[in-house]
């Protein structure tokens, strides 16, 4: 496949339909044809879309339309930010706050978007914006900024994988800006070490949640494995390993891939499932056996990188198998882009192409990385 052509002719043009030239920002609630069916905006996707169009401009094609979209979205970030410096989760089409969550992923995505925009333009305000949102997110991550706990810590103290892996990826993007690199390299190293040694990685799975001291919790939430997260985490580690020349991270990533494939691949219908229980109990999430768009992307990135780094033909074969699967069931050759949600038997559960969680990020990131690798570069160049 010509990933560069597919990205520029199909994937990105679909999402450019959502750019809001009146109010700023981007709509992601798009139906199968790309028509807007809901006008509230996902704040996650203001940052993610800013990163995507800026990254495409930087590494794929310096099309003016990518930079224009980035400028429009960047100008909307301040509207998504509350008086305490924290961002909302959703806002109205003109940027008035609707919902605010304790999670700080809106800030991490705004940081990577602004940093990539800085790399595209050299604008100092973009760099300062990236640092501002990163620092807010990192303060939340370290506990300097107090967030309401998800679970009462007096009765059960838990820690989650997702903030660690996202902070690792965010620090990596921030480091790529070429300023304050020691700060971001240190944070990336801390996060990578926590993934490998913090209790999440066991002999049989990369767990989503463990006790605060890294011990296994034999509860439904403590037994959950999210194969998409695990494989995404694996390629984050491979990228960090390449950047820091850390062989331990490479071996950790390979272990994660090997144990996750045993848990996450649907051997009957193909694809990567959403959730599983490490001890074999029925998963608590009712959508556990659905196939979502983003785990397929993250699995393919991990497998392709592993094949290139380790020279393993089995990884390449599994990558090709998953690529064929997504082309058959997810890609919409009639209307563009991908379906987002399939039932266990690979029939679409909805024809909607976007919502507050699905927009221009995982799929274009996958295509960009594949185009990069096809050109002979490594993940350290991304």
N, C-alpha and C positions, 0 to 999 in steps of 0.2 A: 504494500500500500504506500502511496505517496502521502505521508502524514501532513507535510507542509501544505500541499494543495487541498487536502480534505479540510484542514483547519481554516484556511483562508477563503475557500469557496463555499463551505457548508456551515461549519460550526460557528465561527465568529460572526458572519453575516446574520445568522439567526438571532443572536443576542443583541446585535446592534439595533434591532427593531425596538428594544426595550429602553434605549437611552432617552431620558426625559429632557428635551431641549427647552422646555418651558420653566420647570422648577429646579432642574439639576438632578443628578443621581440617575438611577436606573430602575426600571420595573423588571421583576423577574417572574411575576405571575402571568405566564404566557401559555396559551393553549397550543394545540398540536401545530397550528399554522403560524404561530407567533403573534396572535392577537392578544391584547391585554384583557384579562378577565377579572383582575383585582388590582386596585391602585395603591394599597398600602405597600410600603417598601421594607424589604429586609435590610437591616443595617449590616448584617454579616456580608451581604452581597454588594454593598457599596464598596467595602474594602476589597473583597475578593474580585469583583469586576474591575476595579481600578488596577489591581495587580495583574489581572489577565490581559487587559488591553495594553497596559504599559509594557508587560513582559513580551507580548507579541510584537510590539513596536521595537523593542530592544533586541530581540533574538530571531525573529521570523521575517518581518517585512516592515520597513519604515513607512507604512501607509498613513497618510494624514488622518484618515477616518479613525484609526486606533488612538492617535494622540488627541484628537478632538473629543472622543468619547471619554478618555482619561481625564481631560481637563474639566469636562462637565461633571463627572463623578467626583473628582477631587474637591470641587467647589461646594459640594453638598455635604461633606463630612462634618463640618462645624454644626450644621443644622441637626445632625444626629446625636449631638453631644449635650448632655445635661449640665446643669450649673456646677455639679460636683466633679466634673471632668470625666465621668463615666458615660459610656454610650448607651443608647437605647438598643433594644432588640428589633423592634419594628417602629416605623414612623408613618405619618400620613404622607401623601404624595408631595406636599410642600414642606415636609420636614418637622412636623409637630409630633412630639413623643406619644406613642401608643402603649408600648410594653417595654419594661426594663427587667432584665434578669440578673441574677447574681453572677452568672458566668461572664468571663471577661474575653470571650472570643471575638466579640465585635471589635474590641480594641486591638487584638492581635492582628486581625485581618485588615483593619485600617492602617496599622503600622506597616505591614508588608506592601500594601497597595501604595501608600505614600512613598515608601522607600524606592519601589520600582519606578514610580513616577519621577522621583528625584533623579534616578539614573537615566531616565529618558530625556529630562529637560534641564537638569542642573539647577533647578529652582531651589533656593535656600529655604523658602517657606515649606516646600515639600519635605525636605530633610528634617526640619524642626518639627513638623507635624508627625512624621514617622517616629521620631524620638519621644515626642510627647505621649503618643498612644502606647508605645512600647513600655515606657516607664510606668504608666498607669497599670498596664497589664502585669508587669513584673512585680509591682507592689502588691497587687492582688494575689499573684502566684506565691509570693514569699510570706504573705500574711501581714505585711506592713499596712496595707489597706484591709480593713476587716469587712468580710462578706458574711451574710447570714449563712450558717451551716446548712447543708442539705440534710444531714442526720445529726441528731443531738449528740455532741461529742462526749457528754458526760456518761452516756450509755453505750456508745459504740464509736470508736475512732477509726475512720477509714480514709484512704487516699485513693485518687483515681489516676488512671493512665493518661486519659485524654489531655489534661492540662500540661502534663510533662512533654508529651510528644509535640503538641502544638507550640509550646514555648521553644522547644528545640528547633523546629522548622522556622519559627519567627526569628529567633536569634541568628540563624543561618542567613536568612534574607537580609537582616539588618547588617550583618558583617559584610555582605557583598557590596554595600554602599561605599566601602573603602575608608570610612571614618569611624573612630572609636572601635576599631576592630578587636583590640584586646578584650574589651568589655564583653562584646558579643561572643567571642570565641570562648571566653571563660564560662559564660552562661550556657552556651551550647554543650560544652564539655560536662558541666554539672548535670544537665538534663539527660545526656546520653548515658552517663554513669548511673543515674537514678533508674533509667529503663532497664539496664543490664543487671544492676546490683540491688535495686530497691525492693525486690520481692515480687515484682510483676512477672518476671521471666522464670518459669519453672521448667521441669524436665518435659512437661506435656503440653504447656500452653503459655501464651502471654495473656495474663489475666487483666480484666478491665478495672478491677478494684481489689485492694488488699487492705489489711489493717495498717494503721499508721506506723507500726514497727516492721511492716513488710511480711507479716504472717498471713497465711491462707485463712479465709473466712468461709466456713461451710454454711453459707446462706445462699438463697437464689441470686442475689446481686453479687456475692463474692465468687460464685461459680461461673459467672458469665464470661464468655469469650466472644469478642466481636472480630471475626476474621478480617474484615476490611480494615479496621483500625490496626490490627496486628501486622498486616502486610504493608500498610502505609508506614507504620513505625519502622519496619524492616528497611524500607528504602531510605527513610530519613537517616537511619544509622549508617547505611552504606554511603550516603552522600557525606555525612560527617566524617566517616572513616577515610574517605578519599581526601577530604580537605585537611584533616589533621594527621594523616598517616598512622591511623590507629588500627592495628590488625585485630585487637580484641573486639572492636565494634563490628568489624566484618564478620567475624565468626559468630558473634551474637545475632547478627542479622540473618546469617545462613541458618542458624538454629531456629529462629522465629519462623522463617519461611517453611522449613521442613515440618515442624510440628503443626503449623497452622494449616497447611494444605491437607493434612490428614483430618482435620476438624471441619474445614470450611468448604471443601469442594463437594458439590452435589454430583455424585458418581452416576446417578440415573439420568438426570435431566440436564446436567451441565451447569456451569456458573458457580459463583461464590454465594453462600447463604448469608443471612444477616446476623444471626446469633446462634450460639450453641451453649450447652451446659457441660462443663468439663467432666462432671461425674456421671453424665448420661441421663440426668433427670429431664423431664419435659421442660424446655425453656419457658421462662415466664412471659417473654414478649410474644404476643400472638403472631407477629409478622416474622417469626424467627426463620422460616424457610423461604421467605420471599427473596427475590433477586433485585437488588437496587443497583443503580448505575455506578455509584462511586466505588464500592468495593471491587467491582470488576476492573476499573481503571487503576486502582492502587495495586491490585494483584498483578496486573500486567506490567506495571512499572517495576515492581519488585522482582518479578521473574526475569524480565529482560535484563535488568541490571545484574542480577545474580548470574545469568547465563554469560554475560560479557565479562564480569569480574572473575568468576570462578572457572570459566570455560566448560560449563556443564551443559551437555546436550539435552539432558532431561528437563532442565529449567526452560530451555528454548522451546522444546516440544510442548511443554505445558503453556508457555506464553502463546504459542501459535494456536493451540487448541482454544484458549480463552479468547484470543483475537477473533477467530472464526465464529465463536459463540456469540460474541457481542455484535459482530457484523450481521449475523443471522437474526438475532432476536431484539437487540436494543436499537440499532441504527434504523432510522426512518428514512428510507431512500425516496419516498414520495414527497414528504413535507420538510425534511431536514432535521438535523440534530438527532438526539436519542430519546427514546422513551425512558422514563426514570424508574418505573416500578413494575416488576413482573411477578406474577404468581409463581408458585413452585414449578408449574409445568411450562413456564416461559410465555404464557399469554399475558398481555398488558393488563394491569389492574386499572389503569387510567391512561388516557391519551394526552393528558396535560404534559407539557414539556418543562414547565417551571413552576416554582412556588417559593415560599420564603426560605426553603432549604436547598432547592435545586436551581442552579443558575450557572453562569459562566465561570467555572473554576475547575472541578475535577476532570471533566472531559477535555477542555482545551489544554489544561496542564499536561495530561497524558499525551495528547497529540504533539505538544511542543517538545516534551522530553524525547519521544520517539523520533521526531525530526532531528533533534540534536544528536542522538545516538547514531542515527543513520548517516549523519554527516561526518562521523568519525570522532566526535568529541565525547567527553565523559560527563558524568553527572556533576562533577566538581565544577564544570563550566556553566552550569545552569543557574 
